Amino acid sequence: MKKKLLAMCLVVALAATAVIGGTLAYFTDTDTETNTFTAGGVKIDLIEQQVGENGLEPFEQDQVLMPIVGSAQGEKDQYGQPVAENYIDKIATIENKGKSDAYVRAYFAIPSALDDGYDTFNAGLNVLHFNFGNNNGVSTFGNEWNWKNESGTWKYYETEIDGVKYNVYYADYTKILAAGATTEQFISGVYLDSHVDMVDGNYVDTRDPQADISILAGDVKCPVMAVAVQAAGFDNADAAVEAAFGANFDPFEGTNVTNWQE
């Protein structure tokens, strides 16, 4: 009887061992990792708008330049634009539509015949004026946009586009522009000086009657251009733009590019 009981106990023990062994067989694990990368990219959209009846709307080309009536520095509307008559809104901003943060530089070209130039720059002597952007009633000049270099002179050069000489002013956005973000206003309008008159069928600047401003008889083009470069790897916009496009880069691809002020 004892032998039979011992045999039964042995069977139970073996059975228990089998159960335990079977359970341990399922304590398994596997592991794998898939490394996923998204390629960075820089893509910008230069947006030009004006104030319309229902808010901001796309900028209308081929508007007629007339001498301003009132002051461009006087009363402003809700978008920071002067309410003076014959002021043309040209609200330029740049949106980063890419995946990567970027440095942004923007350029504004004015026909040389209508601009006093950087060296003796006196806005009061210009035939065609432009206003710096506006951010909630505060000029973006020297704030969101840096128009001057370390020595205090304009970031400026001269070029020729389609046979017309231009003075080009450019500025760097002072912040890294995050993916999906939009800059504050780069420029916000242009207007013809109140001293412009027509005498015997010719356009004349009454402050300097001998000045040749006959360009006003045709289409006056004031192109805006913007470039952007990835922020990663660069300390500032100057370094980024020079590395990407080269020194003294002229995005208008003009000829006779001279008088660079960096």
CORZI-V659206 format. One record per pair of residues at least 24 apart in sequence whose C-alpha atoms are under 8 Angstrom apart, sorted by the first residue. I is the first residue (numbers start at 0). J is the second residue. If there is no record, write none. Layout:
{{I/J} {I/J}}
//
This chain:
{{39/97} {39/98} {39/99} {40/97} {40/98} {40/99} {40/229} {41/95} {41/96} {41/97} {41/98} {41/99} {41/100} {41/101} {41/227} {41/228} {41/229} {42/95} {42/96} {42/97} {42/98} {42/227} {43/93} {43/94} {43/95} {43/96} {43/97} {43/226} {43/227} {44/93} {44/94} {44/95} {44/96} {45/91} {45/92} {45/93} {45/94} {45/224} {45/225} {46/90} {46/91} {46/92} {46/93} {46/94} {47/89} {47/90} {47/91} {47/92} {48/88} {48/89} {48/90} {48/91} {49/87} {49/88} {49/89} {49/90} {50/78} {50/88} {58/88} {58/89} {58/90} {61/218} {62/87} {64/190} {64/191} {65/190} {65/191} {66/190} {66/191} {66/192} {66/193} {66/194} {66/195} {67/190} {67/191} {67/192} {67/193} {68/193} {78/133} {78/135} {79/133} {79/134} {79/135} {79/136} {80/133} {80/187} {80/188} {85/190} {86/188} {86/189} {86/190} {86/191} {87/188} {87/189} {87/190} {88/187} {88/188} {88/189} {89/186} {89/187} {89/188} {89/189} {90/132} {90/184} {90/185} {90/186} {90/187} {90/188} {91/132} {91/184} {91/185} {91/186} {91/187} {92/181} {92/182} {92/183} {92/184} {92/185} {92/186} {93/181} {93/182} {93/183} {93/225} {94/179} {94/180} {94/181} {94/182} {95/176} {95/177} {95/178} {95/179} {95/180} {95/181} {96/178} {96/179} {96/180} {97/178} {97/179} {98/178} {98/179} {99/177} {99/178} {99/229} {99/230} {100/175} {100/176} {100/177} {100/178} {100/229} {100/230} {100/231} {101/175} {101/176} {101/177} {101/178} {101/227} {101/228} {101/229} {101/230} {101/231} {102/171} {102/172} {102/174} {102/175} {102/176} {102/227} {102/228} {102/229} {102/230} {102/235} {102/236} {102/239} {103/171} {103/172} {103/175} {103/176} {103/225} {103/226} {103/227} {103/228} {103/236} {104/169} {104/170} {104/171} {104/172} {104/225} {104/226} {104/227} {104/236} {104/240} {105/169} {105/170} {105/171} {105/172} {105/185} {105/223} {105/224} {105/225} {105/226} {106/167} {106/168} {106/169} {106/170} {106/223} {106/224} {106/225} {107/167} {107/168} {107/169} {107/221} {107/222} {107/223} {107/224} {108/165} {108/166} {108/167} {108/168} {108/221} {108/222} {108/223} {109/165} {109/166} {109/167} {109/220} {109/221} {109/222} {110/163} {110/164} {110/165} {110/166} {110/219} {110/220} {110/221} {111/164} {111/165} {111/166} {112/164} {112/165} {112/211} {112/212} {112/214} {113/212} {114/166} {116/166} {117/152} {117/153} {117/155} {125/192} {126/191} {126/192} {126/194} {126/195} {126/204} {127/189} {127/190} {127/191} {127/192} {128/189} {128/190} {128/191} {128/192} {129/186} {129/187} {129/188} {129/189} {129/190} {130/186} {130/187} {130/188} {130/189} {131/184} {131/185} {131/186} {131/187} {131/188} {132/183} {132/184} {132/185} {132/186} {132/187} {133/183} {133/184} {133/186} {133/187} {134/183} {134/184} {139/183} {139/184} {139/185} {142/173} {143/172} {143/173} {143/174} {143/183} {144/170} {144/171} {144/172} {144/173} {144/185} {145/170} {145/171} {145/172} {145/173} {146/170} {146/171} {148/260} {148/261} {152/260} {153/260} {153/261} {154/259} {154/260} {154/261} {155/258} {155/259} {155/260} {155/261} {156/256} {156/257} {156/258} {156/259} {156/260} {157/255} {157/256} {157/257} {157/258} {157/259} {158/253} {158/254} {158/255} {158/256} {158/257} {159/253} {159/254} {159/255} {159/256} {160/251} {160/252} {160/253} {160/254} {161/253} {171/236} {172/236} {175/230} {224/250} {224/251} {226/250}}
//
